[in-house]
């Protein structure tokens, strides 16, 4: 099969799991003998634009005729069987859907976030879950400046969503939601249910050299409010307050807008180690050696990449009991779920990992079995190919 993958890559300063998923799936398809063609734009490139061109960015986010023209040329030259569309914001825009229609190539769109209904893509505002715009009424987003904290920046995002609602409904042959919870939260968008599929992200097992478990718990991810960085700090302090000699160390791998705040906090806590951003191989080693991996997300994660990567390594995840996590993790069987947004609940789970290492060894062993049974990469890729075949058989 000849597959064109279209994706607007996120900024390097804000590492994205979505970029990683796109790359992993493309590599897996190519390894299976399929021809993979890339059509990408990079948000990093915006920094090098002239002031005049930067001023045109809001209009391009709504409709980018240049991206439409360029994709149409690539489609004519390569004649793919299907286009797999990922992120369109801000440099591709829904104009690429029209290019595919003009070329007669069916589109499969993976929806990685809540962008079709929410300006910031997270259903999260002012430190809490927010569903004000879930039913397709985005006025609150402009009022609160939900995209980058700016009403001016939010307007084109909302406008693009409103103008192209029918485009998204009519020009896509198959939609992929990466969890059932994401599909349900976006039900108000009104996508045709007969073209909707739920397919988890492809998570290959990353083998690491055999190593003994350490008395660590690991947080690996962006350091921002939605990912629960402040919740993590509050919970760790509660855990420390309960013991004179903590049996666990907290390793924090990642960077982001709260990196300075987290570093200042960690400086006075010897039980906390900051690694900054690390390579994927190094992160896999940290996870594989840990007693548990902490996922304190305060937004409703559409899919927990790190949770499933931990399960593949045989490490138990401790995660917020909302979003996709209850779908991925069976509480007290292959991981632990705690009350979302509650530092006390997370602190209790950390204390449990400290005092019952044998329990977490058992949870980790079951987590690996769950990964093999539910997240097998070969089965996942077959599901993706089946969705491509559906789209080819039912073009829009």
C-alpha positions as a Markdown table, in Angstrom:
| # | Residue | x | y | z |
|---|---|---|---|---|
| 1 | Unk | 0.0 | 0.0 | 0.0 |
| 2 | Unk | 1.2 | 3.5 | -0.8 |
| 3 | Unk | 0.4 | 5.8 | 2.2 |
| 4 | Unk | 1.0 | 9.6 | 2.5 |
| 5 | Unk | 1.3 | 10.8 | 6.0 |
| 6 | Unk | 0.4 | 14.5 | 6.5 |
| 7 | Unk | 1.4 | 16.2 | 9.7 |
| 8 | Unk | 2.2 | 19.6 | 11.1 |
| 9 | Unk | 5.1 | 18.9 | 13.5 |
| 10 | Unk | 4.9 | 20.6 | 16.9 |
| 11 | Unk | 7.6 | 22.9 | 18.2 |
| 12 | Unk | 10.9 | 21.4 | 19.4 |
| 13 | Unk | 10.6 | 23.5 | 22.6 |
| 14 | Unk | 7.5 | 21.7 | 23.5 |
| 15 | Unk | 8.2 | 18.0 | 22.8 |
| 16 | Unk | 5.1 | 16.2 | 21.6 |
| 17 | Unk | 4.1 | 12.6 | 22.0 |
| 18 | Unk | 2.1 | 13.1 | 18.8 |
| 19 | Unk | 5.2 | 13.7 | 16.8 |
| 20 | Unk | 6.6 | 10.5 | 18.3 |
| 21 | Unk | 3.4 | 8.5 | 17.4 |
| 22 | Unk | 3.5 | 9.8 | 13.8 |
| 23 | Unk | 7.1 | 8.7 | 13.4 |
| 24 | Unk | 6.6 | 5.4 | 15.1 |
| 25 | Unk | 3.6 | 4.5 | 12.9 |
| 26 | Unk | 5.4 | 5.6 | 9.7 |
| 27 | Unk | 8.5 | 3.5 | 10.6 |
| 28 | Unk | 6.3 | 0.4 | 11.4 |
| 29 | Unk | 4.4 | 0.7 | 8.1 |
| 30 | Unk | 7.7 | 1.0 | 6.1 |
| 31 | Unk | 9.1 | -2.0 | 8.0 |
| 32 | Unk | 6.1 | -4.0 | 6.8 |
| 33 | Unk | 6.9 | -3.2 | 3.2 |
| 34 | Unk | 4.4 | -0.3 | 2.6 |
| 35 | Unk | 5.5 | 2.8 | 0.8 |
| 36 | Unk | 5.4 | 5.8 | 3.2 |
| 37 | Unk | 5.4 | 9.3 | 1.8 |
| 38 | Unk | 5.8 | 12.3 | 4.2 |
| 39 | Unk | 4.1 | 15.6 | 3.7 |
| 40 | Unk | 5.1 | 17.8 | 6.7 |
| 41 | Unk | 5.3 | 21.3 | 7.9 |
| 42 | Unk | 7.2 | 22.3 | 11.0 |
| 43 | Unk | 6.1 | 24.9 | 13.6 |
| 44 | Unk | 9.8 | 25.5 | 14.3 |
| 45 | Unk | 10.0 | 27.2 | 10.9 |
| 46 | Unk | 7.7 | 30.1 | 12.0 |
| 47 | Unk | 10.6 | 31.6 | 14.0 |
| 48 | Unk | 12.5 | 32.3 | 10.8 |
| 49 | Unk | 9.6 | 34.0 | 9.0 |
| 50 | Unk | 9.6 | 37.7 | 8.2 |
| 51 | Unk | 7.3 | 39.9 | 10.3 |
| 52 | Unk | 4.9 | 40.3 | 7.4 |
| 53 | Unk | 4.7 | 36.5 | 7.0 |
| 54 | Unk | 4.2 | 36.0 | 10.7 |
| 55 | Unk | 1.3 | 38.5 | 10.5 |
| 56 | Unk | -0.4 | 36.2 | 8.0 |
| 57 | Unk | -0.3 | 33.1 | 10.3 |
| 58 | Unk | -3.8 | 33.5 | 11.7 |
| 59 | Unk | -5.3 | 33.5 | 8.2 |
| 60 | Unk | -3.1 | 30.5 | 7.2 |
| 61 | Unk | -4.4 | 28.6 | 10.2 |
| 62 | Unk | -7.9 | 29.0 | 9.0 |
| 63 | Unk | -7.1 | 28.2 | 5.3 |
| 64 | Unk | -3.7 | 27.8 | 3.8 |
| 65 | Unk | -3.8 | 27.8 | 0.0 |
| 66 | Unk | -0.1 | 27.2 | -0.2 |
| 67 | Unk | -0.4 | 24.0 | 1.7 |
| 68 | Unk | -3.3 | 23.0 | -0.5 |
| 69 | Unk | -1.4 | 23.7 | -3.6 |
| 70 | Unk | 1.8 | 21.9 | -2.4 |
| 71 | Unk | -0.1 | 18.8 | -1.3 |
| 72 | Unk | -2.1 | 18.6 | -4.6 |
| 73 | Unk | 1.3 | 18.6 | -6.4 |
| 74 | Unk | 2.6 | 15.8 | -4.2 |
| 75 | Unk | -0.5 | 13.8 | -4.6 |
| 76 | Unk | -0.4 | 14.1 | -8.4 |
| 77 | Unk | 3.3 | 13.0 | -8.4 |
| 78 | Unk | 3.0 | 10.1 | -5.9 |
| 79 | Unk | -0.6 | 8.8 | -6.4 |
| 80 | Unk | -1.0 | 7.3 | -2.9 |
| 81 | Unk | -3.8 | 4.9 | -2.1 |
| 82 | Unk | -4.7 | 6.8 | 1.1 |
| 83 | Unk | -3.7 | 9.9 | 3.0 |
| 84 | Unk | -3.3 | 9.6 | 6.8 |
| 85 | Unk | -3.8 | 13.0 | 8.3 |
| 86 | Unk | -2.6 | 14.0 | 11.8 |
| 87 | Unk | -2.2 | 17.5 | 13.0 |
| 88 | Unk | -3.2 | 20.4 | 10.7 |
| 89 | Unk | -2.6 | 23.3 | 13.0 |
| 90 | Unk | -1.3 | 25.9 | 12.2 |
| 91 | Unk | 0.5 | 25.4 | 8.9 |
| 92 | Unk | -1.5 | 22.8 | 7.0 |
| 93 | Unk | -5.1 | 23.9 | 7.8 |
| 94 | Unk | -8.2 | 22.0 | 6.6 |
| 95 | Unk | -7.3 | 23.2 | 3.1 |
| 96 | Unk | -5.3 | 19.9 | 2.8 |
| 97 | Unk | -8.7 | 18.0 | 3.0 |
| 98 | Unk | -9.8 | 19.9 | -0.1 |
| 99 | Unk | -6.6 | 19.0 | -1.9 |
| 100 | Unk | -7.3 | 15.3 | -1.2 |
| 101 | Unk | -10.8 | 15.6 | -2.4 |
| 102 | Unk | -9.6 | 17.3 | -5.6 |
| 103 | Unk | -7.1 | 14.4 | -6.2 |
| 104 | Unk | -9.6 | 11.7 | -5.4 |
| 105 | Unk | -7.6 | 10.3 | -2.5 |
| 106 | Unk | -9.4 | 9.1 | 0.6 |
| 107 | Unk | -8.4 | 10.5 | 4.0 |
| 108 | Unk | -8.0 | 8.8 | 7.3 |
| 109 | Unk | -7.7 | 11.4 | 10.1 |
| 110 | Unk | -6.3 | 10.5 | 13.6 |
| 111 | Unk | -7.6 | 12.9 | 16.2 |
| 112 | Unk | -4.9 | 13.1 | 18.9 |
| 113 | Unk | -6.5 | 15.8 | 21.1 |
| 114 | Unk | -9.8 | 17.7 | 21.6 |
| 115 | Unk | -9.1 | 20.4 | 19.0 |
| 116 | Unk | -12.3 | 19.9 | 17.0 |
| 117 | Unk | -14.2 | 21.2 | 20.0 |
| 118 | Unk | -11.7 | 23.0 | 22.3 |
| 119 | Unk | -9.4 | 25.9 | 21.3 |
| 120 | Unk | -6.5 | 24.6 | 23.4 |
| 121 | Unk | -7.2 | 21.0 | 22.5 |
| 122 | Unk | -7.2 | 19.8 | 26.2 |
| 123 | Unk | -10.7 | 20.6 | 27.7 |
| 124 | Unk | -8.7 | 22.3 | 30.4 |
| 125 | Unk | -8.8 | 25.8 | 31.7 |
| 126 | Unk | -7.5 | 27.6 | 34.8 |
| 127 | Unk | -6.1 | 24.4 | 36.4 |
| 128 | Unk | -9.3 | 22.3 | 36.0 |
| 129 | Unk | -11.1 | 20.2 | 33.5 |
| 130 | Unk | -13.5 | 22.3 | 31.4 |
| 131 | Unk | -16.2 | 21.1 | 28.9 |
| 132 | Unk | -17.8 | 24.4 | 28.1 |
| 133 | Unk | -17.2 | 24.1 | 24.4 |
| 134 | Unk | -17.8 | 20.3 | 24.1 |
| 135 | Unk | -21.1 | 20.7 | 22.3 |
| 136 | Unk | -19.7 | 22.9 | 19.6 |
| 137 | Unk | -20.4 | 26.4 | 21.2 |
| 138 | Unk | -16.9 | 27.9 | 21.4 |
| 139 | Unk | -17.8 | 31.4 | 22.7 |
| 140 | Unk | -16.3 | 30.7 | 26.1 |
| 141 | Unk | -13.0 | 30.0 | 24.5 |
| 142 | Unk | -12.7 | 33.5 | 23.1 |
| 143 | Unk | -14.0 | 35.0 | 26.3 |
| 144 | Unk | -11.3 | 33.2 | 28.4 |
| 145 | Unk | -8.5 | 33.4 | 25.8 |
| 146 | Unk | -8.1 | 29.6 | 26.0 |
| 147 | Unk | -5.4 | 29.4 | 23.3 |
| 148 | Unk | -2.1 | 30.6 | 24.7 |
| 149 | Unk | -4.0 | 32.8 | 27.2 |
| 150 | Unk | -4.9 | 35.3 | 24.5 |
| 151 | Unk | -8.3 | 36.3 | 23.1 |
| 152 | Unk | -6.6 | 37.6 | 19.9 |
| 153 | Unk | -4.8 | 34.3 | 19.4 |
| 154 | Unk | -7.9 | 32.3 | 20.2 |
| 155 | Unk | -10.1 | 34.0 | 17.6 |
| 156 | Unk | -8.6 | 32.3 | 14.5 |
| 157 | Unk | -8.5 | 29.0 | 16.2 |
| 158 | Unk | -12.2 | 29.2 | 17.0 |
| 159 | Unk | -13.0 | 30.6 | 13.6 |
| 160 | Unk | -11.2 | 27.7 | 11.8 |
| 161 | Unk | -13.2 | 25.2 | 13.9 |
| 162 | Unk | -16.5 | 26.9 | 13.1 |
| 163 | Unk | -15.9 | 27.5 | 9.4 |
| 164 | Unk | -14.6 | 24.0 | 8.7 |
| 165 | Unk | -17.0 | 21.9 | 10.9 |
| 166 | Unk | -18.8 | 20.7 | 7.7 |
| 167 | Unk | -15.4 | 20.1 | 6.0 |
| 168 | Unk | -14.3 | 17.8 | 8.8 |
| 169 | Unk | -17.6 | 16.0 | 8.7 |
| 170 | Unk | -17.8 | 15.5 | 4.9 |
| 171 | Unk | -14.2 | 15.1 | 3.5 |
| 172 | Unk | -12.8 | 12.4 | 5.8 |
| 173 | Unk | -13.4 | 8.8 | 5.0 |
| 174 | Unk | -12.4 | 7.4 | 8.4 |
| 175 | Unk | -11.8 | 9.0 | 11.8 |
| 176 | Unk | -9.5 | 7.4 | 14.4 |
| 177 | Unk | -9.9 | 8.3 | 18.1 |
| 178 | Unk | -7.1 | 7.1 | 20.2 |
| 179 | Unk | -9.3 | 6.1 | 23.1 |
| 180 | Unk | -13.0 | 5.4 | 23.8 |
| 181 | Unk | -13.1 | 8.2 | 26.3 |
| 182 | Unk | -11.8 | 10.7 | 23.7 |
| 183 | Unk | -14.5 | 9.6 | 21.3 |
| 184 | Unk | -17.2 | 10.0 | 23.9 |
| 185 | Unk | -16.0 | 13.5 | 25.0 |
| 186 | Unk | -16.0 | 14.6 | 21.4 |
| 187 | Unk | -19.5 | 13.2 | 20.6 |
| 188 | Unk | -20.9 | 16.7 | 20.4 |
| 189 | Unk | -18.9 | 17.4 | 17.3 |
| 190 | Unk | -21.3 | 15.2 | 15.3 |
| 191 | Unk | -18.9 | 13.1 | 13.3 |
| 192 | Unk | -20.6 | 10.3 | 11.3 |
| 193 | Unk | -20.6 | 7.3 | 13.7 |
| 194 | Unk | -20.3 | 4.7 | 10.8 |
| 195 | Unk | -16.9 | 6.2 | 10.0 |
| 196 | Unk | -15.5 | 6.4 | 13.5 |
| 197 | Unk | -13.0 | 3.9 | 14.9 |
| 198 | Unk | -11.2 | 3.7 | 18.2 |
| 199 | Unk | -7.6 | 2.6 | 17.9 |
| 200 | Unk | -4.9 | 3.0 | 20.5 |
| 201 | Unk | -1.5 | 4.5 | 19.6 |
| 202 | Unk | 1.1 | 2.0 | 18.4 |
| 203 | Unk | 3.6 | 1.5 | 21.3 |
| 204 | Unk | 6.5 | -0.8 | 20.3 |
| 205 | Unk | 8.3 | -2.6 | 23.1 |
| 206 | Unk | 11.7 | -1.0 | 23.6 |
| 207 | Unk | 14.1 | -3.6 | 25.0 |
| 208 | Unk | 16.6 | -2.4 | 27.5 |
| 209 | Unk | 19.5 | -4.2 | 29.1 |
| 210 | Unk | 18.5 | -6.3 | 32.1 |
| 211 | Unk | 18.9 | -4.3 | 35.3 |
| 212 | Unk | 17.7 | -4.6 | 38.9 |
| 213 | Unk | 14.7 | -2.6 | 40.1 |
| 214 | Unk | 15.6 | 0.5 | 42.1 |
| 215 | Unk | 13.7 | 2.3 | 44.8 |
| 216 | Unk | 12.5 | 5.0 | 42.5 |
| 217 | Unk | 9.3 | 6.3 | 41.1 |
| 218 | Unk | 9.6 | 8.1 | 37.8 |
| 219 | Unk | 7.7 | 11.0 | 36.2 |
| 220 | Unk | 8.5 | 11.3 | 32.5 |
| 221 | Unk | 6.8 | 14.1 | 30.6 |
| 222 | Unk | 6.2 | 17.8 | 30.1 |
| 223 | Unk | 6.4 | 20.0 | 33.2 |
| 224 | Unk | 3.2 | 21.9 | 32.9 |
| 225 | Unk | 0.0 | 22.3 | 34.9 |
| 226 | Unk | -2.1 | 20.0 | 32.7 |
| 227 | Unk | 0.3 | 17.2 | 33.1 |
| 228 | Unk | 0.1 | 17.6 | 36.8 |
| 229 | Unk | 3.5 | 18.9 | 37.7 |
| 230 | Unk | 2.2 | 21.0 | 40.7 |
| 231 | Unk | 0.0 | 18.1 | 41.8 |
| 232 | Unk | 3.1 | 15.9 | 41.8 |
| 233 | Unk | 5.1 | 18.3 | 44.0 |
| 234 | Unk | 2.2 | 18.6 | 46.4 |
| 235 | Unk | 1.8 | 14.8 | 46.7 |
| 236 | Unk | 5.5 | 14.2 | 47.1 |
| 237 | Unk | 5.6 | 16.7 | 50.0 |
| 238 | Unk | 2.7 | 14.9 | 51.7 |
| 239 | Unk | 4.5 | 11.6 | 51.2 |
| 240 | Unk | 7.6 | 13.1 | 52.8 |
| 241 | Unk | 5.6 | 14.5 | 55.7 |
| 242 | Unk | 4.6 | 10.9 | 56.7 |
| 243 | Unk | 8.1 | 9.5 | 57.0 |
| 244 | Unk | 11.4 | 10.5 | 58.5 |
| 245 | Unk | 13.3 | 8.3 | 56.1 |
| 246 | Unk | 11.6 | 8.1 | 52.7 |
| 247 | Unk | 12.2 | 4.7 | 51.1 |
| 248 | Unk | 11.7 | 6.1 | 47.6 |
| 249 | Unk | 13.4 | 8.6 | 45.4 |
| 250 | Unk | 11.5 | 10.6 | 42.8 |
| 251 | Unk | 13.1 | 11.0 | 39.3 |
| 252 | Unk | 11.7 | 13.7 | 37.1 |
| 253 | Unk | 12.6 | 13.5 | 33.4 |
| 254 | Unk | 11.3 | 16.3 | 31.1 |
| 255 | Unk | 11.1 | 20.0 | 30.6 |
| 256 | Unk | 8.5 | 22.6 | 30.0 |
| 257 | Unk | 7.1 | 25.9 | 31.3 |
| 258 | Unk | 7.2 | 24.8 | 34.9 |
| 259 | Unk | 10.8 | 23.6 | 34.8 |
| 260 | Unk | 12.1 | 26.5 | 36.8 |
| 261 | Unk | 9.5 | 26.1 | 39.5 |
| 262 | Unk | 10.1 | 22.4 | 39.7 |
| 263 | Unk | 13.9 | 22.9 | 39.9 |
| 264 | Unk | 13.5 | 25.4 | 42.7 |
| 265 | Unk | 11.3 | 23.0 | 44.6 |
| 266 | Unk | 13.6 | 20.0 | 44.1 |
| 267 | Unk | 16.6 | 21.9 | 45.2 |
| 268 | Unk | 15.6 | 21.6 | 48.9 |
| 269 | Unk | 14.5 | 18.0 | 48.6 |
| 270 | Unk | 17.3 | 15.5 | 48.5 |
| 271 | Unk | 14.9 | 12.7 | 47.6 |
| 272 | Unk | 14.2 | 14.3 | 44.2 |
| 273 | Unk | 16.4 | 14.0 | 41.1 |
| 274 | Unk | 15.9 | 16.2 | 38.0 |
| 275 | Unk | 17.3 | 14.8 | 34.8 |
| 276 | Unk | 15.9 | 17.4 | 32.3 |
| 277 | Unk | 15.0 | 16.1 | 28.9 |
| 278 | Unk | 16.6 | 12.7 | 28.1 |
| 279 | Unk | 16.8 | 10.5 | 25.1 |
| 280 | Unk | 14.1 | 7.9 | 24.5 |
| 281 | Unk | 16.6 | 5.1 | 25.3 |
| 282 | Unk | 17.5 | 6.7 | 28.6 |
| 283 | Unk | 13.9 | 7.3 | 29.5 |
| 284 | Unk | 13.1 | 3.7 | 28.8 |
| 285 | Unk | 16.0 | 2.7 | 31.1 |
| 286 | Unk | 14.6 | 4.9 | 33.9 |
| 287 | Unk | 11.1 | 3.5 | 33.5 |
| 288 | Unk | 12.3 | -0.1 | 33.3 |
| 289 | Unk | 14.3 | 0.2 | 36.6 |
| 290 | Unk | 11.5 | 2.1 | 38.5 |
| 291 | Unk | 9.1 | 0.6 | 41.0 |
| 292 | Unk | 6.3 | 2.6 | 39.5 |
| 293 | Unk | 5.7 | 5.4 | 37.0 |
| 294 | Unk | 3.6 | 8.4 | 38.1 |
| 295 | Unk | 1.0 | 9.9 | 35.7 |
| 296 | Unk | -0.6 | 12.8 | 37.7 |
| 297 | Unk | -2.4 | 14.4 | 34.7 |
| 298 | Unk | -5.0 | 16.9 | 35.7 |
| 299 | Unk | -6.4 | 17.1 | 32.2 |
| 300 | Unk | -8.3 | 14.1 | 30.7 |
| 301 | Unk | -5.5 | 12.5 | 28.7 |
| 302 | Unk | -6.7 | 11.2 | 25.3 |
| 303 | Unk | -4.1 | 8.5 | 25.5 |
| 304 | Unk | -1.4 | 7.7 | 28.0 |
| 305 | Unk | 1.8 | 7.0 | 26.0 |
| 306 | Unk | 4.0 | 6.7 | 29.1 |
| 307 | Unk | 1.5 | 4.5 | 30.9 |
| 308 | Unk | 1.6 | 1.9 | 28.1 |
| 309 | Unk | 5.3 | 2.2 | 27.7 |
| 310 | Unk | 5.7 | 1.5 | 31.4 |
| 311 | Unk | 3.4 | -1.5 | 31.1 |
| 312 | Unk | 5.6 | -2.8 | 28.2 |
| 313 | Unk | 8.6 | -2.6 | 30.5 |
| 314 | Unk | 6.8 | -4.4 | 33.3 |
| 315 | Unk | 6.5 | -1.3 | 35.5 |
| 316 | Unk | 3.3 | -0.5 | 37.2 |
| 317 | Unk | 1.7 | 2.9 | 36.3 |
| 318 | Unk | 0.1 | 5.1 | 39.0 |
| 319 | Unk | -2.3 | 7.3 | 37.2 |
| 320 | Unk | -5.2 | 9.8 | 37.6 |
| 321 | Unk | -8.6 | 8.0 | 37.3 |
| 322 | Unk | -10.0 | 10.0 | 34.4 |
| 323 | Unk | -9.6 | 10.4 | 30.7 |
| 324 | Unk | -8.1 | 7.4 | 29.0 |
| 325 | Unk | -6.3 | 6.0 | 32.0 |
| 326 | Unk | -9.2 | 3.8 | 33.4 |
| 327 | Unk | -9.5 | 2.4 | 29.9 |
| 328 | Unk | -5.8 | 1.5 | 29.7 |
| 329 | Unk | -5.2 | 0.4 | 33.3 |
| 330 | Unk | -7.2 | -2.1 | 35.4 |
| 331 | Unk | -7.0 | -0.7 | 39.0 |
| 332 | Unk | -5.1 | -3.0 | 41.4 |
| 333 | Unk | -4.5 | -5.5 | 38.6 |
| 334 | Unk | -1.9 | -4.0 | 36.3 |
| 335 | Unk | -1.6 | -0.5 | 37.9 |
| 336 | Unk | -3.1 | 1.9 | 40.4 |
| 337 | Unk | -5.6 | 4.7 | 39.8 |
| 338 | Unk | -5.9 | 7.6 | 42.2 |
| 339 | Unk | -8.5 | 10.4 | 42.6 |
| 340 | Unk | -7.9 | 13.0 | 39.9 |
| 341 | Unk | -6.5 | 16.3 | 41.2 |
| 342 | Unk | -6.2 | 15.0 | 44.7 |
| 343 | Unk | -2.6 | 15.2 | 46.1 |
| 344 | Unk | -3.6 | 13.2 | 49.2 |
| 345 | Unk | -4.8 | 10.3 | 47.0 |
| 346 | Unk | -1.6 | 10.3 | 45.0 |
| 347 | Unk | 0.5 | 10.6 | 48.2 |
| 348 | Unk | -1.2 | 7.5 | 49.6 |
| 349 | Unk | -0.4 | 5.6 | 46.4 |
| 350 | Unk | 3.3 | 6.7 | 46.6 |
| 351 | Unk | 3.4 | 5.5 | 50.2 |
| 352 | Unk | 1.9 | 2.2 | 49.2 |
| 353 | Unk | 4.6 | 1.7 | 46.6 |
| 354 | Unk | 7.2 | 2.5 | 49.3 |
| 355 | Unk | 5.9 | 0.0 | 51.8 |
| 356 | Unk | 4.8 | -2.8 | 49.5 |
| 357 | Unk | 7.5 | -3.3 | 46.9 |
| 358 | Unk | 6.4 | -6.9 | 46.3 |
| 359 | Unk | 2.9 | -5.8 | 45.4 |
| 360 | Unk | 4.3 | -3.4 | 42.7 |
| 361 | Unk | 6.5 | -6.2 | 41.4 |
| 362 | Unk | 3.3 | -8.3 | 40.9 |
| 363 | Unk | 1.4 | -5.3 | 39.3 |
| 364 | Unk | 4.3 | -4.8 | 37.0 |
| 365 | Unk | 4.4 | -8.4 | 35.9 |
| 366 | Unk | 0.6 | -8.2 | 35.1 |
| 367 | Unk | 1.1 | -4.9 | 33.4 |
| 368 | Unk | 3.5 | -6.6 | 30.9 |
| 369 | Unk | 0.9 | -9.3 | 30.3 |
| 370 | Unk | -1.7 | -6.6 | 29.6 |
| 371 | Unk | 0.6 | -4.9 | 27.2 |
| 372 | Unk | 1.2 | -8.2 | 25.3 |
| 373 | Unk | -2.6 | -9.0 | 25.2 |
| 374 | Unk | -4.1 | -5.5 | 24.5 |
| 375 | Unk | -1.4 | -3.4 | 22.9 |
| 376 | Unk | 0.5 | -5.8 | 20.7 |
| 377 | Unk | 2.2 | -3.7 | 18.0 |
| 378 | Unk | 1.5 | -6.2 | 15.2 |
| 379 | Unk | -2.2 | -6.4 | 16.0 |
| 380 | Unk | -2.3 | -2.6 | 16.2 |
| 381 | Unk | -0.8 | -2.2 | 12.8 |
| 382 | Unk | -3.2 | -4.7 | 11.3 |
| 383 | Unk | -6.1 | -2.6 | 12.7 |
| 384 | Unk | -4.6 | 0.5 | 11.1 |
| 385 | Unk | -4.3 | -1.3 | 7.7 |
| 386 | Unk | -8.0 | -2.4 | 8.1 |
| 387 | Unk | -9.0 | 1.2 | 8.6 |
| 388 | Unk | -7.1 | 2.2 | 5.5 |
| 389 | Unk | -8.9 | -0.5 | 3.5 |
| 390 | Unk | -12.2 | 0.8 | 4.8 |
| 391 | Unk | -11.4 | 4.3 | 3.7 |
| 392 | Unk | -10.3 | 3.2 | 0.3 |
| 393 | Unk | -13.6 | 1.2 | -0.1 |
| 394 | Unk | -15.7 | 4.2 | 1.2 |
| 395 | Unk | -14.1 | 7.4 | -0.3 |
| 396 | Unk | -15.7 | 10.7 | 0.4 |
